[in-house]
Amino acid sequence: MLISDLEYDTVKGAMRWLAGYRDVEVIELSHTHPASFDSLVQTYRDAFTQYPRLKLMALTHVTHRTGLVMPVAAIAQAAREHDIDVILDGAHALGQIEFNLAELGIQFAGFNLHKWIGAPLTLGFLYIAPERLADIDPDMGEFHYPATDVRARTSYSTPNFPALMTLPLVFEEHRKLGGSAAKGARVNYLRDLWVNQVRALPGIEVLTPDDPRLYCGITAFKFVGRDQQVMVDRLLRDFDLFTTTRVGAAFGTCIRVTPGLVTSAADIGVLVNAITQLNAD
């Protein structure tokens, strides 16, 4: 099985657990930085060739560390050429990127609804292509639903009914806002506002590429040679700007900036001014 340094930590943990449970090997690769469309695809092609026994891989559509958008269709096509199944983590893609799982070539995927759709916490869903349902084991000891029912693949419990009851309104609001296309265009615009002004600053490294195929509203950067957590604390204390550090990638600790739909251009101006001032200190 294959994972990369950009997967969500619980995805990495689940794959490592599965490796022990199934007595299989986990291959962990690190992506080159800075990333490009071709380098990302080639990294996977090289891994598929180097490890011909690979059968399963995790792939994150939008990485939570930097907002890097993976070239899912190209990677999934390469995986199919080697008979490798792909499980897609679509948590940060749903609601800000327009996509079609069939066109991407994805048969297994997981999503949440609270990030960019706007639903309450605890809501999400799994996708299993109907023709592949039998390839996913039912949940441990599941007896409430037959093995031919997709609901047998999740744990049986009392659902969060109040949260579920919000979904009709949540989906209506999402559509009225223009759906993923409009939301994505808005946060991408905000992202470009600050990135275009700080990328060239000496002492600032923007870690997310500007290839429009590879970024969304989320982008990460570093104050070169500085303690990133200290800088995050100063952004909050001195400028009332909430950002967050992310760790676990090969390039080290970074600062993630995630504008919201109601973030204004003036707010982005405050961010640019803050980065510029802190960088000069």
N, C-alpha and C positions, 0 to 999 in steps of 0.2 A: 504494500500500500504506500501511497505517496502523499506527503503534506509539504507545505513550504513555510518559510519564516513569517509569511504575511497572513496566515490563517488565524482566526480567532482562537484564543487560548483554550476554550472549552471544546472547540472542534479538534484541536491538536490532542487534547486529553482523551476525547472519545475515540479517536483513531488509535492512540497508543493503548487504550484499554482493549479495544477490539483486537489489536495485534496479539496481546497476551491471551485473550479469550479464545481466539482462533488459531493461536500458535503460528502467526505469520510475522513477517518482517516489515517494519515501517522505515521507509526511506524519507529523510528530511532534507530538503534542498533550500538553499538561500538564493534569492534573486540578486542579479547584478544591479548596481546602482551607479548612475541614474538609469532608470528603466526606459526602454523604448518598446513599441509594439513588437518589432522583430525580435528583440532580445528576450522578451517574455515568452513568446512562442518557442523560440529556439531553446530556451532553458528546459522547457518541457519535452521538446523533441529529443534533446540530448539525453534526458533522464529516461525516456521511453526506450531509447536505443541501449543505454548503458545497463538498464535493469529490465531485461526482456520478460521476466516473470511477473511484472506488475499486472495487477488485475483491478485495482480500485484506487481512486484518488479523490481527495477533497480539493475543491476550487472555490475561492471566494470571489464573488462578482465585483463587489466594491470593498476594498480592504479597509478595516476600521482604523488602522493606524495612520494612513496617509490619504485615504480617499482614492487611491489608485484604482482605476477601472480595468479589470482584466479583459483581454481579448478572448472572451469565453467561447465564441463560435469557432475561432481558429484553433484554440487549445482542445476543445471537445472533438473537433474533426480529427486532429492528430491523435487523440486518445482512441477514437474509434478505429483508426487504422492499425492500432496495436491491441485491439480488443480489451481496452481498459474502460471500466465504468467510471463515471464522474458523478460525485455528489456535490451539488452547488449550494453554497451558502449565499442566499440572496437578501440577507437582513437589511443591508444599507442600499440595495438597489431598488427594491420595491417602493414605489412612490416618488422616486426622483429620476428614474431612467425608464424609458419605454423599451420593452423587450418582449419577445415571444419565446417560450421555452422550446417549442418544437423547432423554431428557426435556429435557435442556439444549439440544438442537438442535445438537450438535457432531458434525462429521464428520471432523475432523482434530485429533489431540491427542498430546502427548508427556508421559511420566511417568518418574520414577525410583522406585526401590524402597528406597533407603537412608534416606530422611528419616523417614517416619512408618510405613512397613511394617516396617522394621528389618532389611533385607537388607544384605549387604556392599556396599561401594562398587563401582562399575562397572556395576551392574545397573539396567536401565530398559527401557522399551518405547515403541513408537509405536502409535497407533491410527489407522487409515484406514478409513473406512466402505467396505465391499466394493464398493458401487456407484460409489465415487469413486476406486478404485485407479488407473484409467487416467489420472486427472488429476494424479498425482504421478509425476514422472520417475523411472526407475530410477537407482540410484547410478551415478556416472560410469564408463562402460565395463563395467558389470556384465554378466557372461556366465555366472555359475554357476547362476542361476535364471532362468526365463522371465519376461517382463514381466508375466504374469498372476499371479505369485507375490509376495506382500507382502515376502518376504525380499529381493527384488531392490532394495528401497528403502533398504537399509542397506549399509554397506561390508562386504565379505566378509573375514573374518579368523578366526584361531583364537580361540574364545571362552574366557572365564575359567571353565573347568570346575569348579574348586573352589567358586567363588562360586555358580555355577548349582546345584550339588548341595545347597546350603543351602536352596533355595527351598521344598521341601516342608515342612521344619521351620519356616521363617520364616512361611509362610502358616498352618500349624497353630497356631503361637503367636499370630499376629494374631487368628485366629478365637476361640481360647480366652480371649483377653483381652477379647473382646466386640466385636472389629472396630472399624471407624471410629467408630461411634456411641459406644461406651464410651470409646475413646481421646479422641475429641473432647470428650466431656462432662468427662473428667478434666482435660484441659489448659485447657478453658474455665473450669472452676471455679477453677483456680489463677490464671488470668489475672484473673478478676474479683476475687479476693482482694486483689491488689496495686493494680489500677487503681482500684477503688472507694475505696481509702485515699489515693491520691496525686493523683487527678485534680484535686481542689479546692485543692491546695497552691499558693499564690502562687509563681511562679518555675518551676513545672513545667507543661509542655504535653504532654498525652497526644495523640498524633497519630492514633490509631485510634479510630473512632467506637464507641459503645456499642450501636448498633442490632444486635440479635442476628443479623440477616441478613448483617451486614458484618464480623464479626470471628470469629476462631478463637483458638487458644491463643497465637499470636504477637501481640505488640503493641509499638509503639514510642513513645518519648517524648523530650522534650528538657529539659535544664536551660536555661532561657531566658537568653540572653546569655552563655553559658559555652562553652568549647571542649569539644565533646562527646567527643572522643578522650581528652582529659585526664580527664574524668569517668569514662569507661569504664576507664581505667587505674587510677583510684582505687578504683572498685568492686572491681576484682580485687585490688589490692594491700592495701587497707585492710579489705575485708570478704570476700575470697575468693569473689567473685561474678563469674561469667563472663557478660558481655554483649558486644555487638559494635556498632560503628558501621556505618551504612549511608548511602551517598551516592547522588546521581543523581536524586533526586526534586526537584520544583519547590520544595518547602518546605525544602530544604537537608539538612544532616547530621542524623541522628537516632540514637538508641540503641535497639537491638532487644533485647527480652527474650523468651526462648523457654523456657518450663518444659518439663521432660521428664516422662514418665509416673511416674518415681520421685521427682520433686521433691515435697517435703512442704510442708504448711501452715507448719511452722516455718521452712523455707527461705524461703518467701514473706515471713514476718515479718522475717527478716534483710534481705531486699531492701527492704521498706518502711522499715525503720529506717535502712538505708544511704542511700536516696534522701532521706529526711527530714533526716538529719544533713548530708549533702553540700549539700543545698539551702540549709541554714541557715548554712553556712560563708561 
